[in-house]
Amino acid sequence: MQKELARGRRGLKSVIRIGTRGSSLALAQTREIVDSLKKVAPNIGCEIVPIKTSGDETHESDAASTKGKSMFTKEIEDSLIGGEVDLAVHSMKDLTADQPAGIVIAAVPERVNPRDVLISSEKRKLQQLPGHARVGTSSPRRKAQLLSARSDLEIVDIHGNIETRLRKLEKGEYDAIILAAAGLKRLGLEKAVTEFLSTEVMLPAIGQGALAVESRGDEEGLLQVISKLEHEPSRRAIEAERAFARKLGADCRTPIAAFARIDHGKLAIDGLVASVSGKMLLRSRIVSDNPSPGAVGEQLAESLLKQGAQIVLEAM
């Protein structure tokens, strides 16, 4: 049965090679996909292929100021296009707005908690932090929303993987740091969390908490197998968020955020555009039964543009 399913352009391989970044989080995410594949296709073997990206060789802020998100995916996608790997696993929030020619998002597995969390050295929640507390984040989105909520905080850049950032907090370099709940969960570090931030305070990044499994678009058999990992509600939410970002023409330097979910059969999506200082912050919500999640995301973007989002974007 598995051989019949996977007769694509190149036929079914006995071992599927899966490309990913080599960080501990990326490898944990990829092992999650491998475990899921073993359940739906037990006769297919998997080999994880770590690939160093240009984004791994520079600070995140440097990546944002040059080629942006593609620095974290380009080399992996090039390997996929070239046939060196058969699948690629990414954090959805690392993907550019559109896939390179010949590549598709073959599956969006069920999304985990998309929220951001605060971790503080003295276990103080956001509103309990003292004035001028040093909070570590390199994300313009997080910085804008933090300053909107607490203009008295000192936001300080922080770099490195999750473990490195936690060590810097322990050494006293920061009073608190902001991380994604999903990454901590996948690394088994949830106990470090001081506070799960409400989406009313901190709207997540586009695609945060979700994974993307990419494949070549003409591998029909492999696509059929990978489609078994698909979680349709998560796909709809992600498509709406990504359409929102595309419509705004935003990149990773732009403080935008969106969070979509299925609520009583309808697609609900919140979106935000802000200045880095947090002094200008526009927010809107749409709940729609439109069957096209992309159209809903675009509608949300248009509602913010009517509020003056273009002025905020042009000021970046």
N, C-alpha and C positions, 0 to 999 in steps of 0.2 A: 504493500500500500504506500509506504513512504517513497519508494522509487517512482511509483506512478505520479505521486504528488509533485515531485521535484524535478520533473523533466523540463527544465527551462532551456535557455539558450545554450548553456554549457552542461546541462544534465546535473543530476544530483551527485554531490561529492560525499564521500563517506565521512569526511570531516569538514565542518564549516569553520572557516577562519574569520574571527571577529576582531576588527580593529577598534582600538580605544586609546585614550591617553593613558599614561603610565602612573598617574597619581593614585594614592590609596583609595580615594573616593571613586575615581573613574573605574578602577579595577573592581571595587565592590559593586558598583552599578552593573558592570558587565557580567559579573558572576551571578547577579540577580537574574539577568536575561538568560544566561546559560542554564540556570536551574529551571527556569520556566520552559525553555526549549526541551529540556530532558523529559519534562512531563508530557508535552504534546507530540514530541518526535523522539522517542527513546532510542531509535535505531541510528540516529544521526549523532556523530561525535562533534565536539566543539573545541577549538583551539583559540585561546585569547592571544592576540598579537598587539603588544604595547607599541605605540607609535609616538615619537616625540614631535610635538608641534612647536611652531615658532613662538606661540603664546606661552609655552612652558619655559622658554628661555629668557623671558622678560617679565617685568612687573605688570600686573593687571592694568594699572593706570597708563603705562606706556603703550600697552596693546590697545587700550581705548582711544588713545590719541593718534594712532596710526591706522592700522587696517581693521581695528575693532574685532568683532566676534570671529571673523574668518581665521584669525590667528590661532584659534583653539580648535579649528575643525578642518582647515584646508588640506593639511598633509594627510589626514585620515581619509578625507573624501577623495583625494588624488589616488590614494592606494586602492580605494574601492573602485573608482573608475578604471584604474589600470589592471584590475583583476588580482591584485596582490592579497586582498582580503575579500570576503564574500558579503559580510555585513559590517556595519559600524554602529557603535553605541555612543550616544552623546547625552549630556544634560540638555534638555530641550531649550533652556534659556541661553545656551551657548550657540545655538544655530542661527545663521543669518536668516533674513526674512524669506528668502527663496532658495530652493535647492539648486545646485549646479545641474546643467543639462545631463540627463541620463540617470539621475539619482532621485529616488522617492523615499518618503517616510513610510516604510513598510508597515510599521506598527507603532502605536502609542499605548503602552501598557497603562494599567490603572495608576493614576497620579497619587502620590503620597502628600502629606500635609504641606501646602505651599507657603505657609507663613514664615516670617522671619522671627528670630528669637533674640533676646538680650541675655548675655551672660556677664555678670558683674562679679568683681573680686570679693565683695562683701555681701553678696546675695541681695542687693538692693534692686527693686524694680525700677522701671524707667522714671516714674514720677517720684521715686524716693532718692534718686541720685542727687548729690549736692550740686549747687551751682558751680559752673566751670569744670564739671567732671569731664575727664578725657575719654571720649568714646571712639573706638577704632572701627572705621569702615572706609573703603576706597570707592564705594558705590555712590555716584551722584544721586541716584534714586533714594537710597537710604539717608544720605546726608540731608537732602531737601526735606524729607518727611520728619526726620529727627528734629531739625531746626524749627520746623513748623510747630511741632509739639512742645519743644523745649529750646527756645532761642538762646538760653543761657549756657547751653552745653558747648564744649570745645570738641569739634569733630576733627579727628586726626587720622591720616592715612595709615592703613595697615596692609601688609602684603604677606604672601605665603599661603600654604595650604591650611586646612582646618587645624591640624595638630600644631603647626607652627604658631598660629594665631592664639590658640589656647595657652601655649607656653609663654608667649609674650604677655598675655594677661596675668598669668601666674607670677611672672617676674616683676609685675607692678608697672609695666610700661603704659598700661591703660587702666582706667577705672572700670570700663565695660567694653564689650565688643558686640557687634551684630553679625549673626550668621543665619544661614537658611536651616530651618528645622529638618528638611529632607536630608541634607548632607550628614547632619549629626545622627539621624536615625539610621542611615545606611552604614555608618561607621560604628554604631553601637555606643554613641557618646551622648545620648539624650539626658543622662543624669547631670550633665554640666549646665543644662538650661536653667536660668533664673526665671525667665518670663517668656511665654509665648505671646508675641505682640498681636493685638487685634488688627484685623484688616482695616478697621476704621482709623487706626493710628499709622499703620505701616502696610500699604498695599504692596503685594509681591511683584517681583519681576515677571515679565512675559514668560510663561512656560515653567515657572519655578515649581519644583517638586515632581515634574514629569520627565520621562526619558523618551528619546527618539531612537528607533531602530531603523537605520537606513539600509537600502539595498539598491542594486542596479534595477532599473525599471523594466528590463526585458527578461528578468529571471523569473518566469511565470511560476514554475514549480516551487522555488524557494519562497516566493511571495505568498503562495498559498499556505505554506507551512508557517511562515512568520505571522500571517494574518491571525493565527490562533491566539496570539498574544495581545491582540487588539482589545482595548476597552473603549467602546463607542462614546460614552459620556465624556471621558477624558479627551478623546479626539475632538469632539465638538467644542469643548471649552478652549482647547489649545488653538484650534483654527480661528475662533473668534478673537482671541488675544493677539495672535500673530497678524490677523487682518487689521486690527486696531493699530498696531505698530507700523505696518506697511503704509497705511493711509496717512499717518502722521509723518512718514519719512524719517522716523527716529532711528538713532543708533545708540550704542552703549554709553555714549557720553551724555545722552539726553535723559534728564530725570522724568521718565514716564513709567507708569505702572498699570497693570490690568489684572483682574482676577475674574474669571468666568466659571460658572458651574451650572448644572442642571438643577432647577428648583421647581418641584411639582410639575415636571414635564416641560417647563419653559426654560429658555436660556437666559440666565441673569449674568450681567457683566458690569463690573465697576471699572472705571478708568480714571487716570490722573495724569496731568501735565503740570510740572512745577519748575520754578527757577531753582538753581543750586542753593541759593540762600534760604529757600523756603518761604520767602516773603510773598511770592506769587504762587498760588497753588489752586489749580482748577480741577474739579472733580465732578464726575457724572455717572449715572447708572441707567441701564436699560434692562428691562425684562421683556422678552419677546418670544412669540411662538413661531417666528419665521424659521422655516426649515433650513435656511442657509446660515450657518454660523459666521461665515465670512462677511455676509451682508450685515449681520448684527454688529460685528466688530467695527466695520466701516461706519455704520450709523452712529455708534458711540463716538468715534473719532470726529465725525462731522459735528456732533453736538458740542464737543469741546472746542473745535475750531470756531464755531459760532460765538462761543464765550470769550474768544480772544486767545486761544492756545497758540496760534501762529506767531503772535507777538512774543510770547514766552519762548517759543522754539527759536525764533530768529535772534533772540538775545543771548543764546548759548555761545 
